[in-house]
Amino acid sequence: MCDTMVCLPSTTLNRKMIFGKNSDRSPNEPHIIERVPAKDHDLEKNRKLKATYIEIDQVPHTFEVTLFRPSWIWGAEMGFNHFGVNIGNEAVFTKAEKGGDALTGMDLLRLALERSRTAYEAMTVITDLLARYGQGGNCGYDKKFFYDNSFLIADREEAYVLETAGYMWAAKKVKDIYAISNGLTIEDDFDYAHPLVMEERKKNKGYSFRKKYSNRVFTYFASSKGRRASSETLLKQSMGEITAETVIR
């Protein structure tokens, strides 16, 4: 299955950030590693870029990125850029209405890497693009597969978890360690959110982003709760001594 985790420098043996993700794409789907150099773009000649399904506005300059992506998708499931920003995404199953073609979660991930110098900046790039273009489109290789997305975003110093449901989103800064799987995890403890989510938390005591937007049936059968608990339990057992091998195990 699909799991992503991050360990802040305060928790690791060498006092460096450790980030890891495994992917559960279709067994026969080609998955490629691709380096895309930094590039200046002449917006007078070409103001648009083509993502997986839709065109969006290009920016004057994009940063060098290394992507791990399905061969037929423009975006990526995981990757990092020249500044050391790392992002991994997870499919999450929500009550949000699924629209037509838009930016896939993988497109959002790549765009954030191409346009961000820090983890915080990457988070704002994703939420700004989500507001402008939405998320959607088939992400299945050999069958139709539609979902929303959660992201773990880290640079050398800090990390954020960002979870979405359609146009709605909530995010928080990571303390020590964090793991995500195929389910929403943020309750009322978010630091940032869509204005409507912020307003609803103000009005409703006990508000939970997870409970509000999770599709409980699909989330249950994705078995994310147990896998996430396993990841975090193993990491907590090695707090202060976490290594890359810990995360791989």
C-alpha positions in Angstrom: 0.0 0.0 0.0 0.9 3.7 0.0 2.6 5.3 3.0 4.7 8.4 3.5 6.6 9.5 6.6 8.9 12.3 7.8 11.2 12.5 10.7 12.5 16.0 11.8 16.1 16.5 12.7 15.3 16.5 16.5 14.3 12.8 16.2 17.1 11.4 14.0 20.6 10.0 14.9 22.5 12.4 12.5 20.2 15.3 13.2 19.1 15.6 9.6 15.6 15.4 8.1 14.6 12.0 6.9 11.7 11.6 4.4 10.4 8.4 2.8 7.5 7.1 0.7 6.5 3.9 -0.9 4.1 3.7 -3.9 1.3 1.2 -4.6 0.6 1.9 -8.2 -0.6 -0.8 -10.6 1.9 -3.7 -10.8 2.2 -3.4 -14.6 2.4 0.4 -14.7 5.8 1.8 -15.7 7.2 4.0 -13.0 10.1 6.3 -14.0 12.7 8.5 -12.4 13.2 11.7 -14.3 15.4 14.8 -13.7 13.9 18.0 -15.2 16.4 20.9 -15.3 15.6 24.4 -14.2 14.3 26.5 -17.0 13.3 30.1 -17.9 10.0 30.4 -19.8 9.2 33.0 -22.4 5.6 33.9 -21.4 5.1 36.0 -24.5 5.5 33.0 -26.7 3.8 30.4 -24.5 1.8 31.4 -21.4 0.4 28.0 -20.7 1.7 24.6 -19.7 -0.1 21.2 -20.2 -0.4 19.1 -17.1 -1.9 15.6 -17.3 -5.4 16.8 -18.3 -5.6 20.6 -18.4 -3.6 23.6 -19.3 -2.7 26.2 -16.6 -0.7 29.4 -16.5 3.1 29.0 -16.7 5.5 30.9 -14.4 8.6 32.7 -15.6 11.1 30.3 -14.0 10.9 26.7 -12.8 13.4 25.0 -10.5 15.3 21.8 -11.1 13.4 18.7 -9.9 13.8 15.0 -9.7 10.5 13.1 -10.1 9.3 9.6 -9.4 6.2 9.2 -11.6 3.9 7.0 -13.6 5.1 7.2 -17.2 1.8 8.5 -18.5 1.2 11.1 -15.8 2.7 14.6 -16.1 3.0 15.0 -12.4 4.7 12.7 -9.8 3.9 10.6 -6.7 7.1 11.8 -5.0 10.1 14.0 -5.8 12.5 16.7 -4.6 13.9 19.9 -6.0 17.2 21.8 -6.1 16.5 23.5 -2.8 15.9 20.2 -0.9 12.1 20.4 -0.8 10.6 16.8 -0.8 6.9 15.9 -1.3 5.0 12.7 -1.3 1.3 12.3 -1.9 -1.4 9.8 -0.9 -4.8 9.0 -2.3 -7.5 9.8 0.2 -11.2 9.0 -0.1 -13.6 11.8 0.8 -17.2 12.9 0.6 -16.3 15.8 -1.8 -18.0 15.7 -5.1 -15.7 14.4 -7.9 -15.7 16.8 -10.8 -14.3 16.6 -14.3 -10.7 16.9 -15.5 -8.5 19.2 -13.3 -5.1 19.0 -11.8 -4.3 15.6 -10.4 -2.7 15.4 -7.0 0.5 14.3 -8.8 0.3 17.4 -10.9 0.0 19.6 -7.8 3.1 17.9 -6.3 5.3 18.5 -9.4 4.1 22.1 -9.7 4.9 22.8 -6.0 8.4 21.4 -6.5 9.0 23.4 -9.6 7.9 26.6 -8.0 9.0 26.5 -4.3 12.2 27.1 -2.3 10.8 25.9 1.1 8.2 23.5 2.4 6.0 26.3 3.5 6.1 27.9 0.1 5.3 24.5 -1.5 2.2 24.1 0.7 0.9 27.6 -0.4 1.6 26.8 -4.1 -0.6 23.7 -3.8 -3.4 25.4 -2.0 -3.4 28.4 -4.4 -3.5 26.1 -7.4 -6.2 24.0 -5.8 -8.3 27.2 -5.4 -7.8 28.2 -9.1 -8.0 24.9 -10.9 -9.4 22.2 -8.5 -8.3 18.6 -8.4 -9.6 15.7 -10.4 -9.2 13.4 -13.4 -8.6 9.6 -13.6 -5.4 8.5 -11.9 -5.8 4.8 -12.7 -3.5 3.1 -15.2 -5.6 0.0 -16.0 -8.9 1.1 -14.5 -10.8 4.3 -13.6 -9.6 5.6 -10.2 -10.6 8.9 -8.8 -9.5 10.3 -5.4 -8.5 13.4 -3.5 -5.0 13.9 -2.0 -3.0 14.4 1.1 0.7 15.5 1.1 3.7 15.4 3.3 6.0 18.3 2.5 9.5 18.8 4.0 12.7 20.8 3.5 15.9 20.6 5.5 14.4 22.3 8.5 10.6 21.9 8.7 7.7 19.8 7.4 3.9 20.2 6.9 1.0 17.8 6.4 -1.6 19.0 3.9 -4.9 17.2 3.4 -7.6 18.0 0.9 -11.2 17.2 0.1 -12.2 18.7 -3.3 -11.4 22.4 -2.9 -11.3 22.2 0.9 -8.1 21.7 2.8 -6.4 21.8 6.1 -2.7 21.7 7.0 -0.4 21.7 10.1 3.2 22.0 10.9 4.8 18.7 11.8 6.3 18.2 15.3 8.9 15.4 15.6 7.5 12.7 13.3 4.4 12.2 11.0 3.1 9.4 8.8 0.2 9.5 6.3 -1.5 6.7 4.5 -4.7 6.5 2.4 -6.9 8.4 4.9 -7.4 11.9 6.4 -5.7 12.4 9.7 -6.2 16.1 10.7 -8.9 16.7 13.4 -9.3 20.3 14.8 -5.5 20.8 15.3 -4.7 22.4 12.0 -2.6 25.6 11.7 -3.8 26.6 8.3 -7.0 25.9 6.3 -9.4 27.0 3.6 -11.3 30.1 5.0 -14.6 28.1 5.1 -12.9 25.4 7.2 -11.5 27.9 9.6 -14.9 29.5 10.0 -16.6 26.2 10.6 -14.0 25.3 13.3 -14.8 28.6 15.0 -18.5 27.9 15.0 -18.5 24.2 15.9 -17.0 22.8 19.0 -15.4 19.5 18.4 -15.0 20.1 14.7 -12.9 17.5 12.9 -11.6 17.9 9.3 -11.2 14.1 9.2 -14.7 13.3 10.3 -16.3 16.1 8.2 -14.8 14.9 4.9 -13.8 11.2 5.1 -15.6 8.7 3.1 -15.6 6.1 5.9 -16.3 3.0 3.7 -13.5 3.6 1.2 -11.1 4.7 3.9 -11.8 1.6 5.9 -11.1 -0.8 3.1 -7.9 1.1 2.2 -6.6 -0.1 5.6 -4.9 3.2 6.2 -5.5 3.4 10.0 -3.5 0.3 10.8 -0.6 1.0 8.5 -0.2 4.5 9.7 -0.3 3.4 13.3 2.3 0.8 12.6 4.6 3.4 10.9 4.3 5.9 13.8 4.7 3.2 16.5 8.0 2.0 15.0 9.3 5.5 14.6 8.4 6.5 18.1 10.3 3.4 19.4 13.5 4.9 17.9 13.0 8.6 18.7 16.3 10.4 18.8 18.0 7.5 17.0 16.0 7.2 13.7 18.1 6.5 10.6 17.3 5.9 7.0 17.3 2.2 7.8 14.7 2.7 10.4 12.4 4.3 7.9 13.0 1.6 5.3 12.2 -1.1 7.9 
